[in-house]
Amino acid sequence: MKDDLLNSFKEIQVETPVDMIIRQIRELISSGQLNAGDKLPSERQLAEKLAVGRTYVRDAIKKLEFYGILKTLPQSGTVVAGLGITALEGLISGILKLEKRDFVSLVETRVVLEAEATKLACIRRNNQDIENIEAALDVFHNKVKLGDPAVEEDLLFHLKIAEASKNSVIKSLMLIVTPEIMQLYKELKVCSDGVSMKSYEAHLEILNHIKSKNEKAAEVAMREHLGGVLEFSHSNLVS
């Protein structure tokens, strides 16, 4: 009986400033105060009115632009896309649901993106790409040797591989999921000292396969590298 009662409670979802900005835009569209083609105030004006940093406003606009709800026109600013109210509301509702921090889904998405990015990097990388990946790996290694957290440096290495893939969509998608993953890595302490050193060794193996243009081996190495985090995510569900 007590268990049934406990199951009746729902987890409280704390909205981020980005969520709140997106929700306000949806309400303005629903009420008819914002229509297709209408121009939004500038980032500065919105930040001042909402009493938040411009970064939050920029992130909300970028997310809505990515899903085609807003669009930025040269010399004109940011405007509402030419979709019907019902379609706009539905899209924004979907985005707000995606804002719930589902660690498993984020990591699963990351594995799919990075496996493909690694294969493409083997095919398309040039000498500058190799230098960029090596530089990122050196920064990561130096941080690990000092015993300092290296979450950002770890993910920078992976982003350099995405850049080497020459697929702008893969890189853009990674930039969307990466900040949330990075925050959850810190909260869940995914990158302990031992794990970080193992990550360095895995990174080095992946880099060597990219250098030799061995697509299959590079993809396998990347999947194995991220397999531990995927397993960890399934055993520490965050939703």
N, C-alpha and C positions, 0 to 999 in steps of 0.2 A: 504493500500500500504506500509506504513511504517512498519507495523507488519510483512508483507511478507519479507521485506528487512532484518529486524532484525532476522527473522528465518533462513536467509541464512548464518548467521555467525555461526561458530562452536566453542564450548568451547575449549580453549587451554589446552591441556594435558601436564602437567609438569612431565617429567620423573624423577624417582628416580635414584640414582647411581646403584641400583640393576637392574632396567630396562635397563640402558645403558650397563651394563656388559653383560646381557643376549642378548641384541641386537647385541653387537660386536661378541659374540660367534656364533650367527646365521649367521652373515655376513661372518665369517671365514669358516663356514660350506658351505654356498652358493657358495663361491669363490673357494672351493676345498682346501683351506689351512688347514682345519681340516677335517679329515675323520674318519670313524668308526675305533675304536681301537687306534687312536692317543692319546698321553698323553698330558694333559694340564700342563703348568708351575705350580709351587707351589703357594700356597696362598700368601706367602710373595713376590714372584717375581711379581705376578699379581698386588698385591696392590701397589708395588713400581712403576711398569710401568704405571698403571692407575692413580696413585696419589690419591688413596682413602684408607680409613681404611680397614684393613683385615676383619672386620665384614661384610662390604658390599660384598666383594668377597666371603666370607664363605656363606652368605645368598643366593647369586645367585647360587652358586654351589649346596647348599642343595636343593634349589627349583628345579633345573634341574635334580638332582639325584632323587627327589621324583617322578618326571614325567618320569623317565627312560631314560632321554636324556644323562646324564652322569652317570658314576658309579665309585666308589672308590674301587680299588683292593688292598688287603694286600700287602705291600712291593712294590707296583707298582705305587701308586698315582691315580689321577683321569683321567679317559679316556672317550672318546666319545663312546656311546653305539653302538652296531652293527646294526643300522637301516639305511635304505636308506636315501639319502639326502632329498628327497621330504617329507618323513615321519618326519624327524628331523625338517625341516623348518616349517612344519605344526604344530607340537607340540609346538615349541617355539613361533610361532605366537599366538597360543591359550593362552599360558601362559602370554604373553605380554598383551593380551586383558583382562585377569583376573586381571592384575595389576591395571586396572582402579578402582578407589575406589568407589565401589557400596555398600553403607552402608546397604541398604535393603537386598541385597543378602547375605552379610556377616552375618547380624543378623539372617536371615532366616536359614542359614546354622548352625549357632551357636545353635539355638533352637533345630534343628533336632539332632545334635550331643549330646547336653547336656541332652535332654530328654532320649535318649537311654543310655547315660553314667550313669545317675542317677538310672535307673532301674537296670542296671548291677551291680552298686555299692551296691545296696540293697542285691543282691544275693551273690556277691563275696567279699565284704569288710571283712577285719579282724580287730583285735583290734588296730594294728598299723595304719591302714588306718583311723580309727575313731580318733585316737590321732592326726594324721596329719591334718585332716579336722578341728578338734577343734582348733588346734594351729593356723591354717590359719584364722579361724573365729575370734579368740582372737586378732590377729594382725590387722585385718580389723576393729574390734570394737574399739580398742584403738585409731586408726587413726581417726575414725569418731567422737569419743568423744572429740578429740582435735580440731575438726572442720577443719581438713586438708583434701585435696583431697585424696581419697582412691581407685583410679581406679585400680592400680596394685594389691593392696591387695584384692580387690573384685575379680579380675580375677584369682588370685592365689587360692582362695577358690574353684573356679569352676574347676581349673586344678587338685586340690587334689581329687576332686570327680572323675574326669576322670581317675586319677591314680588308684583309688579304683575300677574302673570298670574292671581293668585288661585287657583292650582292647587297645593294643599299637597303633592300627590304629586310633581309635577315639582320643586318646591323641595327636598323630602326627598331625592329621587334625586340632585339636583345636590350636596347637602351630603354625600352618600356618595362621589361620584366626585371632588369638588373637592379635598379634602386630598391625595389621591394625585397628581392632576394638578399641583397647586401644587408639590409636592416635586420632581416630574420636570421641571417647567419650570425650576426653580432649577438642578437638576443638569445639564440639557442646555442651559442658558443661552438659552432660547427668547426671553426678553424683553430684548434688547439695547436700547441707547439709541434707535437708528433705528427698530427695530420698535415700541418703546413709543410713539413719537410718531405713527407710522402708526396704531397702535391707538387713540390718542386721537381722531384724525380719524375713524376708523371708528365709534368709540363715539358721537361727536357726530352723525354721520349717522343712526345707529340711533335715538338719542334723538329727533331731529327727526321721524323717521318715526312713532315712537310718539306723539309730541305731536299730530301731524296725523292719527293713527289710520289710517295707510296700511299695512294688514296685509301686502300683497304686497311692497311696497318694503322694509318693515322686515325681513321674512323673508329676502329676497334679500340685503340688506345684512349681516345676521347670518351667513348662510351664506358670503358672500364674505369677511367678516372672519375667520371660523374656518377658511376654506379653506386659508390659508397654514400654519396650525398642523397641519391634517390632512395636508397634503402633506409637511410636515416630519416628522411622526410616521411616515409610510410610508417615508421615506428614512433614518430613524434608529430602526429597530425595536428595541424594548426588551421582552423577554418573559421 
